Amino acid sequence: MGFIVGLGAPVFSIAVALETFPVLQDIGDAANPAWRLIVMRAISFGVIINAALFFAAVNWGRDYVARGILFSCIPSFVAVVYFQFIV
């Protein structure tokens, strides 16, 4: 359950970024620096949401949910490495 919630946060933040900056829907190219900047900020915002959810789950004694949220940050880490060092 926590893994699904944790994966939803970066997706939610990318959806918010696309609604906030509608010009990005036309760009859509991962090699474009503007797109990469917005995606990196959206991923960072998603990780901040995940951190808040993680600490809330730990505080409420939901250890398995907190563990799932923590494991859901792994794809965000992979995306950051990909956008920063590979592309």
C-alpha positions in Angstrom: 0.0 0.0 0.0 2.8 2.4 0.9 4.6 1.6 -2.3 1.6 2.6 -4.4 1.1 5.8 -2.5 4.8 6.6 -2.7 4.8 6.1 -6.5 1.8 8.3 -6.9 3.5 11.4 -5.4 6.0 12.0 -8.3 3.4 11.2 -10.9 1.1 13.7 -9.1 3.8 16.4 -9.1 4.5 15.9 -12.8 0.8 16.3 -13.5 0.8 19.5 -11.5 3.8 20.8 -13.4 2.2 20.0 -16.8 -0.9 21.9 -15.7 1.1 24.8 -14.3 3.3 25.1 -17.4 1.1 24.1 -20.4 3.9 24.9 -22.8 5.7 21.8 -21.6 3.1 19.5 -23.1 4.2 20.7 -26.5 7.9 20.2 -25.8 7.9 16.7 -24.4 11.5 16.0 -25.3 13.6 14.6 -22.5 16.8 16.2 -24.0 15.3 19.7 -23.8 16.9 21.5 -20.8 13.6 23.2 -19.9 11.8 19.9 -19.7 14.6 18.3 -17.7 14.5 21.2 -15.2 10.8 20.9 -14.7 10.9 17.1 -14.4 13.8 17.3 -11.8 11.7 19.9 -9.8 8.7 17.7 -10.0 10.6 14.6 -8.9 12.1 16.7 -6.0 8.6 17.8 -5.0 7.4 14.2 -5.1 10.2 13.1 -2.9 9.3 15.8 -0.4 5.7 14.6 -0.4 7.1 11.0 0.1 9.2 12.2 3.0 6.2 13.8 4.7 4.2 10.6 4.2 7.0 8.5 5.4 7.4 10.4 8.7 3.6 10.5 9.2 3.5 6.7 8.7 6.4 6.2 11.2 4.7 8.5 13.7 1.4 6.5 13.4 3.1 3.2 13.8 2.5 2.0 10.2 6.0 0.5 9.7 5.1 -1.5 6.6 3.5 1.5 4.9 6.5 3.6 5.8 8.8 0.9 4.3 6.8 0.9 1.1 7.0 4.7 0.8 10.7 4.5 1.4 11.1 1.8 -1.4 9.1 3.9 -3.7 11.8 6.6 -3.7 14.1 4.2 -5.5 12.6 5.0 -9.0 12.9 8.7 -8.2 16.6 8.2 -7.4 17.0 6.3 -10.7 15.3 9.1 -12.6 17.5 11.8 -10.9 20.6 9.8 -11.9 19.3 9.4 -15.4 18.4 13.0 -16.0 21.5 14.4 -14.3 24.3 12.1 -15.6 23.0 10.0 -18.6 20.9 12.4 -20.7 
